[in-house]
């Protein structure tokens, strides 16, 4: 249980560190982290992001590190007011 808490705490810190600067400037915000689903199927884990800016945002090269390893590939764009699930 403690191991899972430490992993969750790392993701929570990631969410705060990424979401706060984006929310202040109006842009990409982490809106949901679905971690450790009851079915124990890692395919059900996800991070949802939202573009709070009305303009399209280029996510190419943006990445999650520390607990989650993911880099958005070149050509990844998010329309204004749209959501994306990773």
Secondary structure as UniProt FT lines:
FT   HELIX           2..25
FT   STRAND          28..34
FT   TURN            38..39
FT   HELIX           42..44
FT   STRAND          46..51
FT   STRAND          57..58
FT   TURN            60..61
FT   STRAND          63..64
FT   STRAND          70..71
FT   TURN            74..75
FT   STRAND          77..78
FT   TURN            80..81
FT   STRAND          83..85
//
